[in-house]
Amino acid sequence: MLSSRAIAHKILLQIEQESGYPDRLIQSYLDRYDYLDPRDKALVTEIVFGVLRWQGRIDSIIAKFSNIRLKKINPLVKVILRTAIYQMLFLDRIPASAAVNEAVKLAKESQPHYVVRYVNAVLRKVSSNIESLKQVDESNLSSGKIAEIYSHPQWIVDAWIEELGEAETVELCKANNETPPTTIRVNTLLTSVSELERELCSEGLVVEPCLYAPDALKIVKSHSNLMRLQSYKMGLFQVQDEASQLVAHLLTPEPGERVLDACAGFGGKTTLLAQLMQNHGEIVAVDLSSWKIAALEENLSRLKVRIVNPINTDVRNLHDMNIGLFDRIFLDAPCSGLGVLRRKPDIKWKRRPSDVYRLSLLQAELLDTVSSFVKKGGTIVYATCTLLAIENWGIVESFLQKHAEFCIETVSSVSPWMKPFQWKDCFCSFPHRHGTDGFFAARLKRLK
């Protein structure tokens, strides 16, 4: 039987070599190795997300004690080293000797003897210096030091320093390395907040209301995978970050209206829009990915949402379809995802500055496309889960300069509980300020 640390290694190696969604991979492996007790399952999750969050700092330690350049190290060996160093650096309950021995054992399973000796030598050096490696000097931090100590790519740190300043960039990087809360949205089509609280309590969970979103609960304590709960299977809730819920609320759809969800994805926001519409009206949900449309349809069925018409196509193809006009349009545009690094830490190691520029061109094109489908007096909400101006305010500002028929509406005018997130009339949430994922949204009204 594989140990929890060996399973974590397998997951990290798959992410290193083949990419993939860490949370989905973890769940797939935990389902496969269901013999693990809850503590071991928690350790798998801890190690995988921990290594991904702290990969930059860990790699700088490897570079310091290795006589082989990081780029030249075999991916399997690199993951073995990262996993062991993470345990020594951050998990006090695992003795350094145990982390080293487990790593050497893993290396022996597939590597020649000289590689095993290399792994052992590097980790012994790290182990003997571990206390000094744990100490961090936070005075006089350069952007390079911020990137290394708080484990973010240099280009992201530089961009945030330019937009937010050095002190706030440090706080944002710190927040990105924390474990985010698990929040859910109560499906008010089927139950109420108080009724779901009682139901979850009977299932052994401890929950509390969230700070901002009206139908959101935070899971304080849970003994199992939420998706295995009967209340989940019955469609009584959807797992969804609080900020993700808020940007959907910003659209304020009314029952009976016609709504376009232009990049619907798995349907978290789509189903919330249906909930706000009391399951009355029509939502056309478009997404380019067929597997996301399949997941959306599963969510629609589970949550008992009846007013959504899923369409598997590129939003830019809508001009070729007789799709008509809409009262409201929600565009959750493809983006760099730098606002959700707490939940998807692998993103920061995959993204490049060229990706951001490429995505900004796509975002501008998508916003321009959907603008022709909104009725006079209608509303568009443009949203992203990133924290870079080029993908956010830059897109909105450029759009307004080209489209005099639109104006921006102040988010706090929509609801008082939007006020803490207002920035330049837009919505902007930050992990270090609000304890939520990082989202941007702008509400645009068609005047003529």
N, C-alpha and C positions, 0 to 999 in steps of 0.2 A: 504493500500500500504506500502511496506517495504521501510525504509529509506536506503540511501547509506551505512550508517554505519552498519545497520543490515545485508545488503547483504554481505558486506565485512566480517562480522563475520561468516556468513554461509559458505563462500568460505574457510576461514581460518580453520574452524572446519573440513571441508571435507578434507583439506590437512593434518591436524593433525591426523585424524582418518583413512583416506583411501589412503593417498598420492595423486598423480595426478600432472599434469603440471599446475602451477599457471596461466600462460598466457592463456592457453586453457580454464581453468575453469572460469577465469574472463570473457572471451569473451562469453562463454556459458551463464553465468548468466546475462550479459549485454544484450544479445539478448533476454533472457527470460523476463527481466524487462526493456523493451525498452522505457517505459514511463519516465525514468529518463532523466533529461536534461544533456547536455554535462558536466557541472561542477560537477554534482553528479556522473556521470560515471567516471570522472577523479578522484574523491575522493575515489571511490571504489578501483581503481587501486592503488592509492597512499597508502591507508591503508593496502591493502593486501601485496604489495611488501615492504612497509615500515616495517610492523611487521616482515616479514620474514627476512629482512636484519638485523634488530636490535633485533632479538629475544633473543640473548645471553645477551645483556645488559639489556633488559627489564626483563628477567627472574631473573637476579641478583637483580633487584629492588624488584620484587615480593618476592624473598627469604628474603630480608632485612626487609620487613614490614608484612610478613605473619607468623602466628603461626602454619601453616601447611606446611610440606615439599613439595617442588615443585612436586616431583614424586607422591605425594599422592593427589594432586589437580585434581578433575574431569576435563577431557579434555575440555568440554564445558565451565566450569568456568575459566579454564586457558586461553582460547582464549578470553573470555570476558575481563579478566584482562589485557592481552597483548594489545588488541585493544584500550582500554581506556588509558593505560599508554603511548602507542605510540602517541596518539593524544595529550596528555598533554605534552609530552617530545619534540615533533617535529613539531606539527601543531599549530602555534600561532593563526591562524584564528579561531580555535575552542576553546572556553572558557573551562577551566578545569571543571567547574561546569556542563557544557553541556555533556562533555565526561563521567563524573561520573553518571549523571542522565540517560543517554542512556544505560550505562552498567547495572545499577540497574534495569532498565526497562526490558532489555533482560534477566537478571537473574530471574526476577519475572515470566516470561513466562513459565519457565520449572523447576525451583528449589524451594525447600522448604524454608520457611521463614528464618531459621537459616543460610542457604547458602547466601540468599540475604543480610542478615545483615553482613556476612563475607565479601562479595564483596564490600559493601558500606564502611565498616571499613577500609579495605586495601586501597581502592582508596582515601578515605579521608586523610589517612596518607600520601600517595604519593602526593596528591594535596597540602597539607600544606608544603611539603618539595621540591616541584618541582623545584624551582629556584636553590637550592643547587645541586639537582640531574642533572641539565643541565650543571653544571660546570665540566670541565674535566681537571685534572692535568696531563699534558703530559711530565712532567720531571721524570727522573729516572724510566722509564717504565720497569717492568719485563715482561717476556713472559706471565705470568698469567694476568697482568694488560692490556697488549695489547689485549689478548683474550677477556677480559671482556669489556673494553672500546670500542673496535672496533668490537665487536660482531662476533667473529670467534671461532670455537672450538680450544681448547688448542693444540691438536695434529697437526693441520694444521699450526698454528702459529709457533710451535716448528720446524716443517719441513722447513718452509720458512726462519726462522731465520738461520738455519743451512746452507741453500743454498744461501740466498740472503743477510743475515745480518739483524740486528735489525732495522736500520733506513729505509731500503727499504721495509721490511715487514710491517712496520707501514703505509708507503705510499700505498702499495698494498692493505692492509686491508681498508684504507680510500677510495681508488678508487672503491673497490668492493661494498661499501655502497652507491655509487652514482648512479643516474639514467642514464643508458647508452643512447647514441644517437640512433635514428632509422636511419639505412642506408639501401639503396636499390641498387640492381645491375641492370643497364640498359640492357635490352635484345636486344643486337645489331643485332640479327637475324631479328628483326622486326622494329627497330627504331634506332635513334642515341641519344647521350647524350643531344645535344642541342634541338632536336625535343621533347624528353621526358620532358626536363625542361619547354618548352613552354606549353606542354600538362598539366603538373601538375600545372603550374601557372594558367591556365584557369580553373582548378578544385579547385582553392582556396588554394593551398599549396605554401609554401616558401621553396626552396631547395638551396643547395650550393654544389659544388664539394667536395669530400672527399680528404684527404691529400695524400693518398698513392695509392689506387686501381684505375686503369685507367677509369673504367666504373661505378664508384660508386658515388652516391649522398647521402648527408645527409639531412634528413627532418628537417628543422628548425622550421616550423610551419605547423600544420595540424588540420583541423576542424573535421575530422571523421576517422573511421576505414579505413585503407588503402585498405583492401580487398574488400571494397564496392565501390571503385573507378572504373570508367569505364576503365581507363587505366590499372588497375590491371587485371580486367576481360579479357581485350583484350590481356594480356600476355606481356605488354610492360616493366614490371619490376618484380623483385623478391626481397622480403625483405631478406637481408643477411648482416651480419656484415662484415666490411671491411677486418678484418684479415682472416675470413673464405673464402673470395674471393681470397686473396693473396696466401693462401696455395694451392688452386686449380690452380692458375696461375703458381705455381712453377713446375707443371708437364709439362708445355709447349707442350700440344698435338698438332699435326699437322693434317690438313684435310686429310682424307683418311686412317688414322691410325686405328689400333684396340686397344681399351683401356678397361681395367677392372677397374670398380669402386667397390672395394671389400666389403665395408660396406656403401652402398649408402644412407640409411636413407630416409629422405623426398625428397632428390634429389636436394638440393641447389647447392652443388658442382658438382653433375652429370650434371645438365643442363648448368652450366658454362663451363664445359669441352666440351659439345656439341657446345656451343657458340664459344669457341676458335677453334673448329674444323670446324666451319662454316656449321654445320649440314651435314658434309660429312665424312663418315667412319663408324665405329661401336663402340658403348660403351655397354659392358655387365655390368649391374648394379645389384649387389647381395645384398640382405639383408635378415636376418633371420626373421624379423617381418613382418607379412602379412599386418598389418594395415599401416606400413610405406611404403610398396610397393604400396598399394592402393593410399596413398597420393602422392607418386612419380609419379604414372601414371596420377593422376589429374594434377600435375605440368607439366608433359610432354605435355599433351593435351593443357593446357592453354598457355604455352610458345611456342607451335608449334615446339617442338623438335621431330625429326623423327628417329634419329639414335640410340636410346637407347633400349636395350633388357632387361627388368627387369626379374630377377630370384629370386624367394622366396625360399632361402635355406641358410644353414650355409656354410660359406666360406670353412670350413674344409671338406665339402662334394665334393668340386670341383674335387678332384682326381678321384672320381667315375663317373665323367661326361666327355664326349668327348668335352671338351671346347676349346682345342687348346692353342696356345701361343699368347702373346700380345706384342705390341710395348711399351706400357706404362701401369703401374698399380698404381692406387691411393688407398691407404689403410688409411681411416679415422677411426682409431681403436677405439673400445669401451674403455672409460676411466672414470676416477673419475669426470671429468667435472669441476675441480676447477679453470679453466681459464674463465668460463662463469658465475661466481657467481653474477655479476651485473644483468644478465638477469634471472638467475635461483637460487635465494638466498636460496631456500629450500634445495638445494643439500648439503650445508655445514652442515646441521643438520641431514641429512640422512646417509652421508658417515662415514665409520669407517676405521681405518688403515688396518684392515684385507681385506677390499674391494680393497684397492690400491694394496696390494700384490697379491690378486686373479686376478685382472685385468692385472697386469704386466705379469703374467704367460700366460694369454689369448693373450695379445698383442704379446708376443714373439712367441707363437704358430701360430698366424695368419700371422705374417711377414714371418716366416719360410715357411708356406704353400704357400703364393702367390709368393714367390721368385722362385718357380719352374715353374711358368707360364709366365715369362718374357723372351723375346728373347735375344740372345747375342747382346750387344750394347744397349739394352733397359733400361728403367728407371722405378724405383719405388719411389713414394713419400709416406713416412710413416708420418702420422699426428695424433695429438691429440689436444683436447681442454682442456688440463690440464697443470699445472705448477710444476710438481714434477719430479725430475730427474729419479726416479725409473721407471716411465712410458715413459720417453722421451729419453734422451741421454743414459740412462742405457740400454734400449732396443736396440738402434742402435749400441752402442759399443759392446754389447754381440753378436749381429747378425754379425757384421763385423769380429769378432774374429773367428766365426764358418764358415763364408762364404768368403773364399779368392777370390772367383770369382766376388765379388762386391767391389766397392770403393764408398766413399762419395764424392759428388760434392758440391763445395762451392755455397751457395745460391746467393751470390752477382754476381757470374759469369753468372747467368741466366738473371738477369736484374738489372740495377743500382738502381731502386726503391726498391729493396729488401735489399739494404745495411743497412738501419737503423735497420733492424731486425736480422742481422747476429750475431750468437753466436756459437762458436765452429764449424764453417762451416755450421751450421744449421739455420733454421728460428725460432725465438722466439719473440712473441709479448706479451706485458704486458699492462693491463689497465692503470696503473699509469705512464708508460713511453710513450705509443703511443696513448692512448685514445681509443684503440680497445679491443676486447675480447682477452683473453690469449690463444695463439695457439703455438704449437711446430710442426715443420716439418723438415724432413731430406730427401734429394734427393740422391738416391742410384743408381749407374750405374752398369749393368752387363758387365763384361769385357770378359768373356769366357763362 
